[in-house]
Amino acid sequence: MNAQLRRRLEMAGRVREFLRAHKTDGVGEGLGLAKLEELLTRAEVLASQQRSGVVARRGRPPSAARTCGVRSRANCCSICGQLGR
C-alpha cells in the first residue's frame, strides 16, 4: 500500500469517527455512514491480506513475487475511488 492510499484511508477513518461523534437526524447521513463503514472494513481486510502477501512473498523466488498483490492493489484503488478521491 502506498503512502497516499494509506493517508486517504486514515482520513476516511477520521471522517467516520467524526460522523459517529456528531450524529444528526439527517436522512442520508446514516446511509452514508453505513457505506463508509462498509468500505473501510473492506479496505482493512484488503490491507491485511496485502501485508500477509508481502510477508509470504519474501520467502518466494523473484519470478513468483512479481505476480502477487495485483488484485489487492486494484481493489484498494477502487475503494478510494468510491470514497471520493
Protein Blocks (a to p, Z undefined) as FASTA:
>chain_A
ZZklmmmmmmmmmmmmmmmmmccfbfklmmmmmmmmmmmmmmmmmmmmmmmmmmmmmmpc
fklmmmgoklmmmmmmmmmmmnoZZ
